[in-house]
Amino acid sequence: MSWTVDDSGNAVGSGGEVKHGGAVGAEKKGNAIWMDEQVGEGVHCWTLEILGGNGMWIGVGTEDNFGSGYKLKGLLYGGPGNLSDGGALVSGHWGPKYGQGDKIGMRLEVSGDHTTLSFSKNGSGLGVAFDISGWKGGPLRPVVSLDSPDHCIMISSMQDCGLQAMSSAEGPAPGIAGSWQLDGKDVWQLSIEQSGAGQWRVSATVANNLGCSVTEENGVFSAGPVMSTMMMPPPELQPLETSVTQLLSGITNIARDGEKLIITAGDRSEKFSVASGSTPATKDQVRWLNN
């Protein structure tokens, strides 16, 4: 059992450990595929311990679709918590971001032409990420894609804990981080990720992707400038996008009230519920499965 790395020189494998080779610049991706006997029909489970960095991608792929850079095609989870097929976004904000110190569980189940891939983070189930019917490819194996010199992962096999244990827990986790949905008529979603001690990244999507950095000191929250993509919103969304931008830029407090999240911006207060559970990606969302 060992990692096979691509020919870029940007990934280095040793036993169960694989790390980035240290390259910087445009061509810095390093990919690796785990070669062991846990392939084919049945249930296969692994733990991937993040020894360094964050924002890498982990998942499964086949030997035929393995290569350097974007030649790697697979079923992947990573970055800011997205799902990817190796070359394109499949689903945004599917799960939480992960990084150094986290242990990601991965459960692959293959039954005939039906394949599911589920993840957990530090023992808490995140749910089924991919639910593929009509699978016709070769054996799926763990793959990783690294693009920063501090990226380092250790893989090990784990016993099957059952699909139920990989299911996403009901109700919000403690704290303010997570995916939230506004209560009321104008429904939109908000994502909060902790980026450091007293530091948060708050983002939302209306027509454009909006986001700002928020800091908290002695219980007082303050927001930095709101950054936005530059697409012109359709007329019916312009008032909502302006409202969301004003809320983010004016944040003065973020707090939990039971299972609700309350965001305050001066005299304005908005209440959010935990966003409905992320649904699995299906075959029609994975481009390389439909070529």
C-alpha positions as CSV (number, residue, x, y, z in Angstrom):
1,M,0.0,0.0,0.0
2,S,1.4,3.4,-1.0
3,W,0.8,6.6,-2.8
4,T,1.5,6.9,-6.5
5,V,2.2,10.5,-7.3
6,D,1.8,12.3,-10.6
7,D,4.7,13.4,-12.8
8,S,4.6,17.0,-11.8
9,G,7.1,16.7,-9.0
10,N,4.7,18.6,-6.8
11,A,3.6,15.7,-4.6
12,V,5.8,13.5,-2.5
13,G,4.6,10.2,-0.9
14,S,6.2,8.1,1.8
15,G,4.2,5.3,3.3
16,G,0.7,6.6,4.2
17,E,1.9,10.2,4.1
18,V,1.7,12.5,1.1
19,K,2.7,16.1,1.0
20,H,3.2,18.9,-1.4
21,G,6.6,19.2,-3.0
22,G,7.0,22.9,-2.2
23,A,6.5,24.4,-5.7
24,V,4.9,27.8,-6.0
25,G,3.4,29.6,-9.0
26,A,0.8,28.7,-11.6
27,E,1.8,25.1,-12.1
28,K,1.8,24.0,-8.5
29,K,-0.8,21.3,-8.2
30,G,0.4,17.9,-6.9
31,N,-1.9,14.9,-7.2
32,A,-1.6,11.4,-5.7
33,I,-3.6,8.2,-5.8
34,W,-3.6,5.5,-3.0
35,M,-2.9,2.0,-4.2
36,D,-4.1,-0.8,-2.0
37,E,-6.4,-3.8,-2.3
38,Q,-9.5,-2.0,-1.0
39,V,-11.1,-1.6,-4.4
40,G,-14.2,-2.9,-6.3
41,E,-17.5,-4.2,-5.0
42,G,-18.3,-3.6,-1.3
43,V,-17.7,-1.0,1.3
44,H,-14.3,0.6,1.8
45,C,-13.4,3.2,4.4
46,W,-10.4,5.4,5.1
47,T,-9.3,8.2,7.5
48,L,-7.4,11.1,6.1
49,E,-5.7,13.1,8.8
50,I,-4.8,16.6,7.8
51,L,-1.2,17.1,9.1
52,G,-0.7,20.5,7.5
53,G,-2.5,23.3,5.6
54,N,-6.1,23.7,4.5
55,G,-8.0,24.0,1.2
56,M,-6.8,20.7,-0.3
57,W,-9.1,18.2,-2.1
58,I,-9.7,14.6,-1.2
59,G,-12.0,12.0,-2.7
60,V,-11.8,9.0,-5.0
61,G,-10.9,8.5,-8.7
62,T,-9.7,5.8,-11.1
63,E,-6.2,5.1,-12.4
64,D,-7.5,5.9,-15.9
65,N,-8.5,9.4,-14.9
66,F,-5.4,10.1,-12.8
67,G,-2.8,12.6,-13.8
68,S,-1.1,15.9,-13.1
69,G,-2.9,19.2,-12.7
70,Y,-6.5,19.2,-14.0
71,K,-5.9,15.8,-15.7
72,L,-7.1,14.3,-12.4
73,K,-10.9,13.6,-12.6
74,G,-12.7,12.3,-9.6
75,L,-15.3,12.8,-6.9
76,L,-13.7,15.3,-4.6
77,Y,-14.5,17.3,-1.5
78,G,-12.4,20.3,-0.3
79,G,-11.5,23.9,-0.9
80,P,-14.0,26.0,1.1
81,G,-16.2,23.0,1.6
82,N,-17.2,22.4,-2.0
83,L,-17.7,19.3,-4.2
84,S,-15.7,19.1,-7.4
85,D,-15.2,16.7,-10.3
86,G,-11.5,17.6,-10.6
87,G,-12.1,20.2,-13.3
88,A,-15.3,22.0,-12.3
89,L,-17.4,22.9,-9.4
90,V,-20.2,20.4,-8.7
91,S,-21.7,21.9,-5.5
92,G,-20.8,24.9,-3.5
93,H,-20.7,25.0,0.4
94,W,-21.7,21.3,0.6
95,G,-19.9,20.9,3.9
96,P,-17.5,22.6,6.3
97,K,-14.0,23.6,5.4
98,Y,-11.3,21.4,6.9
99,G,-7.6,21.9,7.7
100,Q,-4.7,21.0,9.9
101,G,-5.7,18.9,12.9
102,D,-8.9,17.6,11.3
103,K,-9.6,13.9,10.6
104,I,-11.8,13.3,7.6
105,G,-13.5,9.9,7.3
106,M,-14.4,8.7,3.8
107,R,-16.8,5.8,3.1
108,L,-17.1,4.4,-0.4
109,E,-19.8,1.9,-1.2
110,V,-20.0,0.1,-4.5
111,S,-22.9,-2.1,-5.4
112,G,-23.2,-3.1,-9.0
113,D,-23.5,0.2,-11.0
114,H,-24.5,2.2,-7.9
115,T,-21.8,4.1,-6.0
116,T,-22.0,6.4,-2.9
117,L,-19.2,8.4,-1.3
118,S,-19.8,9.8,2.2
119,F,-17.6,11.9,4.5
120,S,-17.3,12.7,8.2
121,K,-15.2,15.4,10.0
122,N,-13.7,14.6,13.4
123,G,-16.2,11.8,14.0
124,S,-19.3,13.8,13.0
125,G,-21.1,12.7,9.9
126,L,-21.4,15.1,7.0
127,G,-23.6,12.9,4.8
128,V,-23.5,11.4,1.3
129,A,-21.6,13.7,-1.0
130,F,-22.0,11.7,-4.2
131,D,-24.7,9.3,-5.2
132,I,-23.9,7.9,-8.6
133,S,-26.2,5.5,-10.4
134,G,-25.0,4.0,-13.7
135,W,-21.3,3.9,-12.7
136,K,-19.3,2.2,-15.5
137,G,-15.8,3.2,-14.6
138,G,-12.9,1.2,-13.2
139,P,-12.1,0.6,-9.5
140,L,-12.3,3.8,-7.4
141,R,-9.3,4.6,-5.1
142,P,-8.6,7.5,-2.8
143,V,-7.0,10.5,-4.4
144,V,-5.8,13.9,-3.2
145,S,-5.0,17.1,-4.9
146,L,-2.5,19.5,-3.1
147,D,-1.6,23.0,-4.2
148,S,0.2,24.6,-1.2
149,P,3.7,23.9,0.2
150,D,2.1,23.3,3.7
151,H,-0.3,20.6,2.5
152,C,0.3,17.2,4.1
153,I,-2.1,14.2,4.6
154,M,-1.8,10.8,6.3
155,I,-4.2,8.0,5.2
156,S,-5.1,4.9,7.1
157,S,-7.8,2.3,6.7
158,M,-10.8,2.3,9.1
159,Q,-13.5,-0.2,9.9
160,D,-16.9,0.4,8.3
161,C,-19.0,2.4,10.8
162,G,-22.1,2.1,8.7
163,L,-23.8,4.7,6.5
164,Q,-25.9,6.0,9.4
165,A,-22.8,7.1,11.3
166,M,-21.8,9.2,8.2
167,S,-25.2,10.9,8.1
168,S,-25.3,14.6,8.8
169,A,-26.5,15.3,12.4
170,E,-29.8,17.0,12.7
171,G,-29.8,20.5,14.1
172,P,-27.1,23.1,14.1
173,A,-23.7,22.5,15.7
174,P,-22.7,24.8,18.6
175,G,-21.4,28.2,17.7
176,I,-22.0,30.6,14.9
177,A,-20.1,28.8,12.1
178,G,-22.1,26.9,9.5
179,S,-24.6,27.4,6.7
180,W,-27.7,29.4,7.6
181,Q,-30.9,30.4,5.9
182,L,-32.9,33.6,6.5
183,D,-36.3,33.2,8.1
184,G,-39.0,35.0,6.2
185,K,-40.1,35.8,2.7
186,D,-36.8,36.7,1.0
187,V,-35.0,33.4,1.5
188,W,-31.2,33.4,1.0
189,Q,-28.3,31.6,2.6
190,L,-25.4,32.7,4.6
191,S,-22.1,30.9,5.3
192,I,-19.9,31.6,8.3
193,E,-16.4,30.1,8.5
194,Q,-13.9,30.7,11.3
195,S,-10.6,31.9,9.9
196,G,-8.8,32.4,13.2
197,A,-9.2,33.5,16.8
198,G,-12.0,36.1,16.8
199,Q,-11.9,36.1,13.0
200,W,-14.7,35.0,10.6
201,R,-15.4,34.9,6.9
202,V,-19.1,35.7,6.2
203,S,-20.4,35.1,2.7
204,A,-23.7,35.0,0.9
205,T,-25.0,34.6,-2.6
206,V,-27.8,36.5,-4.3
207,A,-27.0,37.2,-7.9
208,N,-23.4,37.9,-7.0
209,N,-21.2,36.2,-4.4
210,L,-20.8,38.6,-1.5
211,G,-18.3,38.2,1.4
212,C,-16.5,40.1,4.1
213,S,-14.2,39.5,7.0
214,V,-15.6,39.9,10.5
215,T,-13.6,40.4,13.7
216,E,-14.8,40.0,17.3
217,E,-13.0,41.6,20.2
218,N,-14.5,41.8,23.7
219,G,-17.9,40.8,22.4
220,V,-18.0,43.5,19.8
221,F,-18.2,42.5,16.1
222,S,-17.0,44.6,13.2
223,A,-17.1,43.9,9.4
224,G,-14.5,44.8,6.8
225,P,-15.4,45.9,3.2
226,V,-17.8,43.6,1.4
227,M,-16.3,42.1,-1.7
228,S,-18.5,41.1,-4.6
229,T,-18.3,39.5,-8.0
230,M,-19.3,41.9,-10.7
231,M,-22.3,40.4,-12.4
232,M,-25.2,42.7,-13.0
233,P,-28.2,41.4,-10.9
234,P,-31.5,41.0,-12.7
235,P,-33.9,43.8,-11.7
236,E,-36.0,41.7,-9.4
237,L,-32.9,40.8,-7.3
238,Q,-31.3,44.2,-7.1
239,P,-33.1,45.3,-3.9
240,L,-32.4,42.0,-2.1
241,E,-28.7,42.2,-3.1
242,T,-28.5,45.8,-1.8
243,S,-30.1,44.7,1.4
244,V,-27.8,41.8,2.0
245,T,-24.7,43.9,1.2
246,Q,-25.9,46.5,3.8
247,L,-26.4,43.8,6.4
248,L,-23.0,42.3,5.9
249,S,-21.2,45.7,5.9
250,G,-22.9,46.9,9.0
251,I,-22.5,43.8,11.2
252,T,-22.2,44.7,14.9
253,N,-23.1,41.4,16.5
254,I,-23.5,37.7,15.6
255,A,-25.0,35.4,18.3
256,R,-26.9,32.2,18.8
257,D,-30.4,32.1,20.3
258,G,-31.1,28.4,20.8
259,E,-31.1,26.9,17.3
260,K,-31.4,30.3,15.6
261,L,-28.6,32.6,14.5
262,I,-29.2,36.4,15.0
263,I,-27.2,38.9,13.0
264,T,-27.4,42.5,14.1
265,A,-26.3,45.5,12.1
266,G,-27.0,48.7,14.1
267,D,-30.8,48.9,14.5
268,R,-31.4,46.0,12.1
269,S,-31.7,42.4,13.3
270,E,-32.2,39.3,11.1
271,K,-32.9,35.7,12.3
272,F,-31.6,32.6,10.5
273,S,-32.2,28.9,10.8
274,V,-29.7,26.2,9.9
275,A,-29.8,25.6,6.2
276,S,-31.4,22.4,5.0
277,G,-29.0,19.5,4.6
278,S,-26.8,19.4,1.6
279,T,-28.0,16.9,-1.0
280,P,-25.7,14.4,-2.7
281,A,-24.4,15.2,-6.2
282,T,-25.6,12.8,-8.9
283,K,-24.1,11.5,-12.1
284,D,-25.5,14.3,-14.3
285,Q,-23.6,16.9,-12.2
286,V,-20.2,15.2,-12.8
287,R,-19.0,16.3,-16.2
288,W,-16.4,13.6,-16.9
289,L,-19.0,10.9,-16.2
290,N,-21.1,12.2,-19.0
291,N,-18.5,12.6,-21.8
